Amino acid sequence: MTIYAVSNRAPATSGKCFRSNQSNRSVKRAGISLLGTLVVLVFVSASAFAQYGGPAKLTIKSSVLGEDRTILVRTPQGYETNNLKYPVLYMTDGDAHIGHTGSTIEFLARNGRMSEMIVVGITNTDRTRDLSPTKATGPFAAQAATAGGADNFLKFIETELIPQIEKTYRVQPYRILAGHSLGGLFTVHALITRPDLFKSYVAVSPSLQWGDEATLKRAEEFFKTRKELNATLFTSLGNEPGAIGKSFVAFKELLAKTQIKGFEWDAQQMTDEDHGSVVLRSHYLGMRKVYDGWQMPRDPETGAVAGGLKGADEHYKWLSQKFGYSIPTPEILVNQIGYQFLLAANPNRDEAIAVFKANVERYPNSANVYDSLAEAYEKGGQLDLATPLYEKAQTLGKQNNDPNTAIYAANFTRSSDKLKQATAAKTDKTDASKQADAAKKNQ
């Protein structure tokens, strides 16, 4: 196997929550009573400056398939400037769906509903061959002469694609497989034939009627004999009558009978969508199902993060156990908790400073963590501590191509000027005092 890489991705940037400038502060004060909502709104506003430059393209010369395969890879914003590892979504029909699915994932992650993720889109050469587990039957048999290559395609994914992705990118040991139509059929096939290859599955409008429902029948045997399966399946269908609709109903009934330990599933039919349009909503709902319980609990009255930093750390410890890898409390969430203390009706600046300091220790390469800590010091009149932190934020912002660098620079300039004025005033006062003392001695 040989791999070539051509990158079309522009430098990534990362929007941060609670940008610290004078105009933002008036907005923050006005919205303290709705802090939970404000946190999200300010973060979305900051992130709006980030621009996505398109996926990278990899060409794998596959010995399994005997052909070159083009792979699209979309990394999270900020990937190039951090050292984090990410779970991976592998998706069939990659060129058709990587755009909207990547944006859906970015949207959900930005709103605290799931983790950020690397999205791998597999483009097609012979789609019917690769995504169908068996030969076609009936009137379609002549048109699908190459059908039945799903096992070989799955072998390509397992032995060539996944190893290359995990060699090239920083990944966590959590993989999701998603497919639509024949891709949905392939996703179900992968679940029941290689159940340990992926942790979760999203099968949209699966063509389970294919080959006289051979995969559906095989799934029935699988679910009857399997005792334990630590995996999640989301499957869906649009307004699709006929054989595909009947097979979906049968699959849903089969899932309802399962008693497999650790296996979670959901099956939804969206009657206001069709076979093509159902994909976008299904990928949204599929990610919500996979990441059920991801969002940090909040106080129902104030919207504030429940339990403070300790509660957040406990929540992400539980998530780590659920997903099978270490998931740190995100920088953005720690930052929100710090501002909860700083901007509360009865502010606790010392507690806010302690939280912001913890964020600096955890994410020392982020400009925003220094900016937030600096603001807490500035609010207490400690300009001597705030100014160098604002300068650090400005420096890192430039290094990281942070979209908020101009704000960091403005904060540093303001704080620096205030510090100079305060120092000058103190010096003048000292000089005046000395002159007064000297005058008294001369009397």
Rosetta blueprint (number, residue, H / E / L):
1 M L
2 T E
3 I E
4 Y E
5 A E
6 V E
7 S L
8 N L
9 R L
10 A L
11 P L
12 A L
13 T L
14 S L
15 G L
16 K L
17 C L
18 F L
19 R L
20 S L
21 N L
22 Q H
23 S H
24 N H
25 R H
26 S H
27 V H
28 K H
29 R H
30 A H
31 G L
32 I H
33 S H
34 L H
35 L H
36 G H
37 T H
38 L H
39 V H
40 V H
41 L H
42 V H
43 F H
44 V H
45 S H
46 A H
47 S H
48 A L
49 F L
50 A L
51 Q L
52 Y L
53 G L
54 G L
55 P L
56 A E
57 K E
58 L E
59 T E
60 I E
61 K E
62 S E
63 S L
64 V L
65 L L
66 G L
67 E E
68 D E
69 R E
70 T E
71 I E
72 L E
73 V E
74 R E
75 T L
76 P L
77 Q L
78 G L
79 Y H
80 E H
81 T H
82 N L
83 N L
84 L L
85 K L
86 Y E
87 P E
88 V E
89 L E
90 Y E
91 M E
92 T L
93 D L
94 G H
95 D H
96 A H
97 H H
98 I H
99 G H
100 H H
101 T H
102 G H
103 S H
104 T H
105 I H
106 E H
107 F H
108 L H
109 A H
110 R H
111 N L
112 G L
113 R L
114 M L
115 S L
116 E L
117 M L
118 I E
119 V E
120 V E
121 G E
122 I E
123 T L
124 N L
125 T L
126 D L
127 R H
128 T H
129 R H
130 D H
131 L H
132 S L
133 P L
134 T L
135 K L
136 A L
137 T L
138 G H
139 P H
140 F H
141 A L
142 A H
143 Q H
144 A H
145 A L
146 T L
147 A L
148 G L
149 G L
150 A H
151 D H
152 N H
153 F H
154 L H
155 K H
156 F H
157 I H
158 E H
159 T H
160 E H
161 L H
162 I H
163 P H
164 Q H
165 I H
166 E H
167 K H
168 T H
169 Y L
170 R L
171 V E
172 Q E
173 P E
174 Y E
175 R E
176 I E
177 L E
178 A E
179 G E
180 H E
181 S L
182 L H
183 G H
184 G H
185 L H
186 F H
187 T H
188 V H
189 H H
190 A H
191 L H
192 I H
193 T H
194 R L
195 P L
196 D L
197 L L
198 F L
199 K L
200 S E
201 Y E
202 V E
203 A E
204 V E
205 S L
206 P L
207 S L
208 L L
209 Q L
210 W H
211 G H
212 D H
213 E H
214 A H
215 T H
216 L H
217 K H
218 R H
219 A H
220 E H
221 E H
222 F H
223 F H
224 K H
225 T H
226 R L
227 K L
228 E E
229 L E
230 N E
231 A E
232 T E
233 L E
234 F E
235 T E
236 S E
237 L E
238 G L
239 N L
240 E L
241 P L
242 G L
243 A H
244 I H
245 G H
246 K H
247 S H
248 F H
249 V H
250 A H
251 F H
252 K H
253 E H
254 L H
255 L H
256 A H
257 K L
258 T L
259 Q L
260 I L
261 K E
262 G E
263 F E
264 E E
265 W E
266 D E
267 A E
268 Q E
269 Q E
270 M L
271 T L
272 D L
273 E L
274 D L
275 H L
276 G L
277 S L
278 V H
279 V H
280 L H
281 R H
282 S H
283 H H
284 Y H
285 L H
286 G H
287 M H
288 R H
289 K H
290 V H
291 Y L
292 D L
293 G L
294 W L
295 Q L
296 M L
297 P L
298 R E
299 D L
300 P L
301 E L
302 T L
303 G L
304 A L
305 V E
306 A L
307 G L
308 G H
309 L H
310 K H
311 G H
312 A H
313 D H
314 E H
315 H H
316 Y H
317 K H
318 W H
319 L H
320 S H
321 Q H
322 K H
323 F H
324 G L
325 Y L
326 S L
327 I L
328 P L
329 T L
330 P L
331 E H
332 I H
333 L H
334 V H
335 N H
336 Q H
337 I H
338 G H
339 Y H
340 Q H
341 F H
342 L H
343 L L
344 A L
345 A L
346 N L
347 P L
348 N L
349 R H
350 D H
351 E H
352 A H
353 I H
354 A H
355 V H
356 F H
357 K H
358 A H
359 N H
360 V H
361 E H
362 R H
363 Y L
364 P L
365 N L
366 S L
367 A H
368 N H
369 V H
370 Y H
371 D H
372 S H
373 L H
374 A H
375 E H
376 A H
377 Y H
378 E H
379 K H
380 G L
381 G L
382 Q L
383 L H
384 D H
385 L H
386 A H
387 T H
388 P H
389 L H
390 Y H
391 E H
392 K H
393 A H
394 Q H
395 T H
396 L H
397 G H
398 K H
399 Q H
400 N L
401 N L
402 D L
403 P L
404 N L
405 T H
406 A H
407 I H
408 Y H
409 A H
410 A H
411 N H
412 F H
413 T H
414 R H
415 S H
416 S H
417 D H
418 K H
419 L H
420 K H
421 Q H
422 A H
423 T H
424 A H
425 A H
426 K H
427 T H
428 D H
429 K H
430 T H
431 D H
432 A H
433 S H
434 K H
435 Q H
436 A H
437 D H
438 A H
439 A H
440 K H
441 K H
442 N H
443 Q L
